[in-house]
C-alpha cells in the first residue's frame, strides 16, 4: 500500500474521511474544488516552472514572468495546457460565473508572488521541485510524497521546503513544531534516504505571510518520526483489513466534502452551529 503524509494527517483527524477520500467514486461525486484550492495549485505550479531552468532561464526570472506563469497555470494554458479541462472544471466549481470573485482570488495570488519575488532568492536552482519521492517504510507500506522543493547547500546538506498559501500556525516554537509535525518529518525522511544525504533543515514557507517555520531534524528525531510513521501506517493497513474507519467529529467537519454522507459529522456540525447561534444573540 502506498500512503502519503497528507493521507496520514487526514486519517489522524478522521479515519472515515480518509476512507471516503480513497474511494474514486465518492471523490468524483462529492469532492469539489474551492477558491483556496485553485489558488494553492496555481501558485505551486507557477513556482515549480519558475525554478525549472529548462523552462525559465535565470536571467528571465522576472516578476512579470512569474505572474504570467500564475495566469497560465490558473487558466490551464501555455506550459500548463495539459491541464486545460481540469482547470476549467475546477474554476467552475470554485467560482461559477462570479468573475469578480475569481479576479479577487487571482489578485491575491499575484500579491503572494510579489512578496515571494521580493523576499526570496530567485536565482536558486533547486535539486528538485514538485516531484514525487518514495521509500519502502515496511514490507507492506511505501511512504510517498510530493515535495515542493529540495535545495542542496554548498556543504552538501539538503533543505526541504513546503509552500503553504494558507494561514500559519499560532504556535511557531521550533521545538514544539518539531515534536508535533509529521508531514515535514516524512518529507525529510524521504529525502535523506533517497539522496543519501543529511537534511539540515525542513520548513513550511507561508507565502502570504512571508514566514518560514521549520526545524533542523537530527538523526534521533528522524528515527523517532520513522517509528511513529510506521506505527500509524500499520494501523491504517489494519483498518483496511478490518474495514474499520469510524468517524471522528471535530471542528473540520464544517469543511468536509463528505459531510453529506456522514451522519456523525452532520450532527456534530448541527450542534456546533446551534451553539454559535446562541452566542450571537448580543444585547448591543
Secondary structure, 3 states (H helix, E strand, C coil): CEEEHHHHHHHHHCHHHHHHHCCHHHHHHHCCCCHHHHHHHHHHHHHHHHCCCCCCCHHHCCHHHHHHHHHHHHHCCHHHHHHHHHHHHHHHHHHCCCHHHHHHHHHHHHHHHHHHHHHCCCCCCCCEEEEEEEEEEECCEEEEEEEEEEEECCCCCEEEEEEECCCCCCCCCHHHHHHHCCHHHHHHHHHHHHHCCCEEEEEEEECCCCEEEEECCCHHHHHHHHHHHHHHHHHHHHHHHHCCCCCCCCHHHHHCCCHHHCHHHHHHHHHHHHHHHHHCCCCC
